[in-house]
Amino acid sequence: MRELDAERRATLRAERNGYLADVVSVIEQGMKEGLFAKGDPMIVALTMLAVCNSSYQWYNPKRNGTPKAIAAKCWGIFRNGLAAR
């Protein structure tokens, strides 16, 4: 983003922050309704977005399967955590 002019950076920053706020709001609502475990909604949102935003670095359809399959696996990790049940 640092290569952009100040006006465009400000616009993108505002859009990014608005999107993040929307994701945090959904997570907060899910926590209030008991759909998600209680926690820090900002950290949960940032973690989820980091996974999504970095997939271009590691995703390989021949090795990892379809995008839908990967999304299901990622959601399973977020939904269930890593603890053995």
N, C-alpha and C positions, 0 to 999 in steps of 0.2 A: 504494500500500500504506500510505502514511502516514496515510490516513484511518481505517484499521482500528485496533481496540484492540490493545494490546501482545500479548495472548494469541493473537489470530488472526494477527497479523503473524508471531509466532514459529512458529506452526503452518505457515503458508504458506511461510515462509523454509526451514523444515526439509524440507517437501515439494519445494520448488524445488531445494534443494541435493542431495537424494536423487536426483531425476530427472537433474540435471546429472552427478552421480557415475556414474549408470548409463550415460549417453551417453558420457562420457569412458572408461569401462571398455570399452565396445564398440569405440571408436576405438583404444584401446591394444591390444586383442586383435587387431584388424585390422592394426595396424602390426606387431605381433609375428609374425603369420602371413604378412606380406608382401602383404596385400591392399590396404593403404593406404601411401602414402609416409610415411617417417619425418618427424616434426615434433612440435610441441607439442600433445598431445591436448586440453589445456584450451582453447587458442586455436581449434583446429579445431572443437571442440564449441560454443564460444560463438559462433563465426562461423556455423555451421550453424543454431543456434537463433535467432540474430538474423535471419537470412533468413526463417526460418519464422514468427517472431513479428511480423515487420513486414509481412508480405504483405497484411494487411487494409488497409494504408494505400495500396497501389498496385494491388492486383489488381482487374481489370475483365474479366469473362468475355467481353465483346464484343471487347475489344482483345487480351487475353492468352491466350484459349483456356480449356480445361477445367482444373480443379485437377490432374487426372492429367497433362495435358500440361505444365503448369508444374512439377510435381514432377519429371517426367522431365528437363526442361531444367535445373532447379536441380541435380539429381543429376549430370547430365553435366558441369556446371561444377565441382562438387566432385570428381568422379571424374577428370576430365581436366585440370583447371586451365584457365588462359587461354593458355598457351604454344602457339604454332603448332607443328604436328607435321609 
